[in-house]
Amino acid sequence: MSKDRTDYLLDVEEVLGPKLMKKLPRFVVNFFKKRIHQDEINDCIMKAENYCGAGFFAEALKYIDITYKVRGQENLDLSHKYIFACNHPLGGPEALIIGSLFHEIYGEVFKVLTNKLLANMKPLKEFFVPVNVGKSNHSRELSGMVNEMFLSDSQVLIFPAGVCAKEIDGKVIEFPWKKTFITQSRKYERDVVPIHISGCNSRKYFRLSRLSRFLRLKFNIGMLYLVDELFNKRGEEFIITIGKPIPYSTFDKSKTDLQWAAEIKDMVKSLSEGNGRPSNM
């Protein structure tokens, strides 16, 4: 660790940038700091034994008091490079939890396609690739850094829904999966591993999300509280279920890539059966 741990501290003002900082009132900036839990995150960094690198995944979970169990790890061939396709029930914690698992299995040779908020976590920045898989222009973003990621030896974790699950009529629903991971599976000849994680966001988060839809806002207000959702998982245990790898040659022209993506999504949902937790998809 060549840098001092203070170099890895989260600074919301730095993330917002000087141009935006000039426009925002101080109370708004302070609101963002509170919502993002800047003080708690920095306290974790200052107390962590491994304050940067893949070891920080486990440090973050320990600080918040989150644990997990794994089923199906025996399905993995450690000599293979995979694309792991996972459900997206929480919007952040799943990246930390599976990142901790991947550190146990693969050391530091893995990447997670995630939102830009998580990508600003300096201790873990080298493992997060900030791509919004929910946008239609995702294929353009795959140039450069993302393209190199698929060409590398890194295992790749992707959340094809792009955004975390929503609640409709009392049921938690996973958004339709984008086809990108199917296309990239064929292109880079990587088998796809379906992976499911248990969990669900709070009623408060879903109320804020419904309010955003009711007001027809382009921005989901609930997103401001996703870090709250992480910290309110204190004391919870999650179950990760790993399915059997699906050969890239499976994804032929008998179905469209969107149809294949929907089929893998259903396969991931079926992995939740028997884990003792209600399905979150």
Kinemage of the C-alpha trace (Angstrom):
@kinemage 1
@onewidth
@group {chain A} dominant
@subgroup {mainchain}
@vectorlist {calphas} color= white
{ca met a 1} P 0.000 0.000 0.000
{ca ser a 2} L 1.966 2.951 -1.289
{ca lys a 3} L -0.612 5.601 -0.426
{ca asp a 4} L -1.578 6.817 3.022
{ca arg a 5} L -5.067 5.732 4.071
{ca thr a 6} L -6.197 9.382 4.126
{ca asp a 7} L -5.762 9.383 0.323
{ca tyr a 8} L -8.665 6.921 0.106
{ca leu a 9} L -11.179 8.932 2.123
{ca leu a 10} L -14.467 9.857 0.486
{ca asp a 11} L -14.909 13.566 -0.238
{ca val a 12} L -18.403 14.376 -1.529
{ca glu a 13} L -17.298 17.863 -2.562
{ca glu a 14} L -14.570 16.345 -4.726
{ca val a 15} L -17.094 13.955 -6.305
{ca leu a 16} L -19.513 16.795 -7.088
{ca gly a 17} L -16.725 18.819 -8.676
{ca pro a 18} L -15.901 22.560 -8.480
{ca lys a 19} L -18.428 23.611 -11.129
{ca leu a 20} L -21.373 22.013 -9.330
{ca met a 21} L -20.093 23.084 -5.909
{ca lys a 22} L -20.368 26.734 -6.996
{ca lys a 23} L -24.062 26.257 -7.807
{ca leu a 24} L -25.176 24.191 -4.823
{ca pro a 25} L -26.159 25.781 -1.482
{ca arg a 26} L -24.153 24.500 1.482
{ca phe a 27} L -27.207 22.788 3.028
{ca val a 28} L -27.630 20.710 -0.148
{ca val a 29} L -23.984 19.620 -0.020
{ca asn a 30} L -24.378 18.697 3.657
{ca phe a 31} L -27.522 16.736 2.761
{ca phe a 32} L -25.563 14.721 0.194
{ca lys a 33} L -22.801 14.057 2.726
{ca lys a 34} L -25.348 12.726 5.199
{ca arg a 35} L -27.222 10.612 2.664
{ca ile a 36} L -24.007 9.087 1.338
{ca his a 37} L -22.775 8.477 4.906
{ca gln a 38} L -19.459 10.174 4.248
{ca asp a 39} L -18.456 10.170 7.938
{ca glu a 40} L -19.256 6.460 8.434
{ca ile a 41} L -17.489 5.414 5.229
{ca asn a 42} L -14.390 7.375 6.189
{ca asp a 43} L -14.507 5.961 9.709
{ca cys a 44} L -14.490 2.474 8.164
{ca ile a 45} L -11.472 3.365 6.002
{ca met a 46} L -9.572 4.783 8.973
{ca lys a 47} L -10.254 1.699 11.116
{ca ala a 48} L -9.764 -0.969 8.428
{ca glu a 49} L -6.691 -3.178 8.501
{ca asn a 50} L -6.938 -3.503 4.708
{ca tyr a 51} L -7.946 0.011 3.720
{ca cys a 52} L -7.485 -0.494 -0.022
{ca gly a 53} L -7.515 -3.385 -2.466
{ca ala a 54} L -9.891 -6.343 -2.585
{ca gly a 55} L -9.494 -6.935 1.157
{ca phe a 56} L -11.584 -3.815 1.764
{ca phe a 57} L -14.718 -5.625 0.528
{ca ala a 58} L -14.616 -7.807 3.645
{ca glu a 59} L -13.609 -4.834 5.832
{ca ala a 60} L -16.707 -2.897 4.717
{ca leu a 61} L -19.003 -5.849 5.417
{ca lys a 62} L -17.402 -6.343 8.833
{ca tyr a 63} L -17.848 -2.650 9.695
{ca ile a 64} L -21.548 -2.731 8.780
{ca asp a 65} L -21.985 -6.236 10.263
{ca ile a 66} L -23.157 -8.022 7.109
{ca thr a 67} L -22.483 -11.731 6.600
{ca tyr a 68} L -23.221 -14.207 3.825
{ca lys a 69} L -23.416 -17.898 2.985
{ca val a 70} L -22.586 -19.430 -0.384
{ca arg a 71} L -24.237 -22.290 -2.239
{ca gly a 72} L -22.999 -23.837 -5.491
{ca gln a 73} L -19.369 -22.701 -5.383
{ca glu a 74} L -18.416 -26.187 -6.555
{ca asn a 75} L -19.949 -25.308 -9.949
{ca leu a 76} L -17.001 -23.040 -10.763
{ca asp a 77} L -13.916 -24.108 -12.715
{ca leu a 78} L -11.128 -21.864 -11.434
{ca ser a 79} L -9.294 -22.109 -14.765
{ca his a 80} L -12.188 -20.500 -16.676
{ca lys a 81} L -12.977 -16.827 -17.271
{ca tyr a 82} L -16.666 -16.115 -16.741
{ca ile a 83} L -19.313 -13.442 -16.980
{ca phe a 84} L -21.356 -13.635 -13.771
{ca ala a 85} L -24.940 -12.422 -14.329
{ca cys a 86} L -26.650 -11.475 -11.062
{ca asn a 87} L -30.024 -10.165 -9.940
{ca his a 88} L -30.062 -6.628 -8.558
{ca pro a 89} L -32.316 -6.459 -5.480
{ca leu a 90} L -30.448 -3.866 -3.426
{ca gly a 91} L -28.524 -1.389 -5.577
{ca gly a 92} L -25.126 -1.539 -3.872
{ca pro a 93} L -24.700 -4.095 -1.070
{ca glu a 94} L -24.691 -6.993 -3.537
{ca ala a 95} L -21.564 -5.583 -5.224
{ca leu a 96} L -19.759 -5.477 -1.866
{ca ile a 97} L -20.961 -8.928 -0.796
{ca ile a 98} L -20.101 -10.704 -4.052
{ca gly a 99} L -16.879 -8.686 -4.276
{ca ser a 100} L -15.890 -10.134 -0.898
{ca leu a 101} L -16.690 -13.643 -2.144
{ca phe a 102} L -14.712 -13.099 -5.349
{ca his a 103} L -11.723 -11.961 -3.300
{ca glu a 104} L -11.837 -15.303 -1.493
{ca ile a 105} L -12.035 -17.236 -4.773
{ca tyr a 106} L -10.088 -15.156 -7.300
{ca gly a 107} L -7.835 -12.918 -5.238
{ca glu a 108} L -7.761 -9.536 -6.965
{ca val a 109} L -8.485 -10.717 -10.521
{ca phe a 110} L -12.075 -9.558 -11.016
{ca lys a 111} L -14.133 -6.543 -12.071
{ca val a 112} L -17.651 -5.367 -11.242
{ca leu a 113} L -19.722 -3.303 -13.662
{ca thr a 114} L -21.498 -0.881 -11.371
{ca asn a 115} L -22.998 2.582 -11.006
{ca lys a 116} L -20.861 5.695 -10.783
{ca leu a 117} L -21.648 6.192 -7.093
{ca leu a 118} L -19.891 2.971 -6.076
{ca ala a 119} L -17.116 3.693 -8.554
{ca asn a 120} L -16.193 6.702 -6.381
{ca met a 121} L -15.208 4.398 -3.509
{ca lys a 122} L -11.462 4.960 -3.721
{ca pro a 123} L -10.387 1.830 -1.778
{ca leu a 124} L -12.215 -0.316 -4.354
{ca lys a 125} L -11.950 1.859 -7.444
{ca glu a 126} L -9.716 -0.581 -9.335
{ca phe a 127} L -12.449 -3.251 -9.163
{ca phe a 128} L -15.426 -1.117 -10.202
{ca val a 129} L -16.091 -0.249 -13.829
{ca pro a 130} L -18.547 2.692 -13.934
{ca val a 131} L -20.954 1.707 -16.673
{ca asn a 132} L -24.690 2.291 -16.580
{ca val a 133} L -25.921 -0.975 -18.045
{ca gly a 134} L -29.448 0.401 -18.028
{ca lys a 135} L -28.736 2.818 -20.865
{ca ser a 136} L -29.213 1.996 -24.512
{ca asn a 137} L -25.804 3.447 -25.406
{ca his a 138} L -24.048 0.894 -23.223
{ca ser a 139} L -22.393 -0.706 -26.281
{ca arg a 140} L -20.534 2.550 -26.993
{ca glu a 141} L -19.290 2.672 -23.409
{ca leu a 142} L -17.830 -0.806 -23.796
{ca ser a 143} L -14.984 0.648 -25.819
{ca gly a 144} L -11.694 1.324 -24.102
{ca met a 145} L -11.600 0.319 -20.451
{ca val a 146} L -14.588 -2.024 -20.597
{ca asn a 147} L -13.350 -3.732 -23.736
{ca glu a 148} L -9.970 -4.296 -22.068
{ca met a 149} L -11.744 -5.782 -19.072
{ca phe a 150} L -13.391 -8.479 -21.177
{ca leu a 151} L -10.094 -9.210 -22.913
{ca ser a 152} L -8.247 -9.532 -19.597
{ca asp a 153} L -8.052 -12.502 -17.221
{ca ser a 154} L -10.480 -10.814 -14.828
{ca gln a 155} L -13.744 -12.438 -13.845
{ca val a 156} L -16.606 -10.077 -14.674
{ca leu a 157} L -19.703 -9.461 -12.548
{ca ile a 158} L -22.608 -7.668 -14.199
{ca phe a 159} L -26.116 -6.723 -13.092
{ca pro a 160} L -28.068 -6.897 -16.385
{ca ala a 161} L -31.145 -5.136 -14.970
{ca gly a 162} L -29.040 -1.976 -14.681
{ca val a 163} L -31.063 -0.616 -11.753
{ca cys a 164} L -32.251 -2.214 -8.535
{ca ala a 165} L -35.625 -3.905 -8.205
{ca lys a 166} L -38.879 -1.961 -7.820
{ca glu a 167} L -42.135 -2.703 -5.998
{ca ile a 168} L -45.407 -2.894 -7.936
{ca asp a 169} L -48.701 -3.849 -6.260
{ca gly a 170} L -46.844 -5.151 -3.235
{ca lys a 171} L -44.500 -7.373 -5.254
{ca val a 172} L -40.798 -6.724 -5.726
{ca ile a 173} L -40.029 -6.898 -9.438
{ca glu a 174} L -36.657 -7.111 -11.174
{ca phe a 175} L -36.363 -4.849 -14.217
{ca pro a 176} L -36.026 -6.599 -17.611
{ca trp a 177} L -32.454 -7.659 -18.294
{ca lys a 178} L -30.445 -5.971 -21.022
{ca lys a 179} L -28.858 -8.168 -23.662
{ca thr a 180} L -25.286 -6.844 -23.422
{ca phe a 181} L -23.911 -9.730 -21.363
{ca ile a 182} L -25.220 -12.253 -23.918
{ca thr a 183} L -23.589 -10.354 -26.772
{ca gln a 184} L -20.300 -10.092 -24.883
{ca ser a 185} L -20.423 -13.757 -23.861
{ca arg a 186} L -20.330 -14.776 -27.518
{ca lys a 187} L -17.892 -12.077 -28.590
{ca tyr a 188} L -15.292 -12.880 -25.933
{ca glu a 189} L -16.118 -16.596 -25.644
{ca arg a 190} L -16.887 -16.411 -21.938
{ca asp a 191} L -19.390 -18.787 -20.360
{ca val a 192} L -22.142 -17.161 -18.294
{ca val a 193} L -22.611 -18.067 -14.633
{ca pro a 194} L -26.078 -17.281 -13.234
{ca ile a 195} L -25.785 -16.014 -9.673
{ca his a 196} L -28.532 -15.052 -7.216
{ca ile a 197} L -28.308 -13.030 -4.018
{ca ser a 198} L -31.075 -12.778 -1.447
{ca gly a 199} L -32.290 -9.499 -0.031
{ca cys a 200} L -34.744 -6.668 -0.418
{ca asn a 201} L -34.749 -2.911 0.102
{ca ser a 202} L -36.868 -1.211 2.752
{ca arg a 203} L -40.446 -0.008 2.426
{ca lys a 204} L -39.133 3.561 2.718
{ca tyr a 205} L -37.036 3.085 -0.417
{ca phe a 206} L -39.977 1.692 -2.369
{ca arg a 207} L -42.266 4.527 -1.198
{ca leu a 208} L -39.774 7.107 -2.470
{ca ser a 209} L -39.447 5.234 -5.768
{ca arg a 210} L -43.236 5.160 -6.187
{ca leu a 211} L -43.385 8.891 -5.427
{ca ser a 212} L -40.844 9.521 -8.192
{ca arg a 213} L -42.974 7.590 -10.676
{ca phe a 214} L -46.156 9.345 -9.505
{ca leu a 215} L -44.525 12.757 -9.998
{ca arg a 216} L -43.065 11.546 -13.320
{ca leu a 217} L -39.594 12.549 -12.240
{ca lys a 218} L -36.678 11.519 -14.432
{ca phe a 219} L -34.644 10.866 -11.277
{ca asn a 220} L -35.595 8.203 -8.729
{ca ile a 221} L -35.589 9.939 -5.318
{ca gly a 222} L -34.973 6.557 -3.724
{ca met a 223} L -31.506 6.498 -5.266
{ca leu a 224} L -30.446 9.193 -2.803
{ca tyr a 225} L -31.108 6.712 -0.007
{ca leu a 226} L -29.327 3.668 -1.429
{ca val a 227} L -26.398 4.097 0.957
{ca asp a 228} L -28.944 4.248 3.794
{ca glu a 229} L -30.185 0.912 2.491
{ca leu a 230} L -26.655 -0.453 2.786
{ca phe a 231} L -26.239 0.654 6.390
{ca asn a 232} L -29.692 -0.517 7.467
{ca lys a 233} L -28.701 -4.073 6.493
{ca arg a 234} L -26.658 -4.222 9.708
{ca gly a 235} L -26.830 -7.688 11.250
{ca glu a 236} L -28.316 -9.350 8.157
{ca glu a 237} L -27.077 -12.534 6.529
{ca phe a 238} L -27.360 -12.952 2.767
{ca ile a 239} L -27.362 -16.105 0.674
{ca ile a 240} L -25.413 -16.249 -2.590
{ca thr a 241} L -26.405 -19.087 -4.917
{ca ile a 242} L -24.134 -19.907 -7.845
{ca gly a 243} L -25.618 -21.827 -10.766
{ca lys a 244} L -23.890 -24.014 -13.325
{ca pro a 245} L -21.975 -22.194 -16.087
{ca ile a 246} L -23.780 -21.832 -19.410
{ca pro a 247} L -21.477 -22.288 -22.433
{ca tyr a 248} L -21.280 -19.217 -24.665
{ca ser a 249} L -22.088 -21.475 -27.636
{ca thr a 250} L -25.594 -21.899 -26.146
{ca phe a 251} L -26.557 -18.396 -27.244
{ca asp a 252} L -27.247 -19.164 -30.897
{ca lys a 253} L -29.681 -17.573 -33.351
{ca ser a 254} L -32.609 -19.757 -32.276
{ca lys a 255} L -33.501 -16.841 -29.981
{ca thr a 256} L -32.719 -13.151 -29.921
{ca asp a 257} L -30.188 -11.894 -27.400
{ca leu a 258} L -33.023 -10.245 -25.461
{ca gln a 259} L -34.840 -13.580 -25.295
{ca trp a 260} L -31.688 -15.315 -24.087
{ca ala a 261} L -31.226 -12.592 -21.447
{ca ala a 262} L -34.809 -13.088 -20.233
{ca glu a 263} L -34.213 -16.848 -20.029
{ca ile a 264} L -31.080 -16.391 -17.903
{ca lys a 265} L -33.017 -13.952 -15.703
{ca asp a 266} L -35.638 -16.657 -15.065
{ca met a 267} L -32.860 -19.140 -14.383
{ca val a 268} L -31.379 -16.807 -11.754
{ca lys a 269} L -34.791 -16.411 -10.131
{ca ser a 270} L -35.117 -20.197 -9.862
{ca leu a 271} L -31.814 -20.308 -7.947
{ca ser a 272} L -33.549 -18.603 -4.998
{ca glu a 273} L -35.752 -21.649 -4.458
{ca gly a 274} L -34.721 -23.671 -1.451
{ca asn a 275} L -32.553 -20.994 0.168
{ca gly a 276} L -35.117 -20.335 2.887
{ca arg a 277} L -35.690 -16.740 1.767
{ca pro a 278} L -38.508 -15.238 -0.332
{ca ser a 279} L -37.593 -14.510 -3.939
{ca asn a 280} L -36.712 -10.854 -4.579
{ca met a 281} L -37.280 -10.912 -8.319
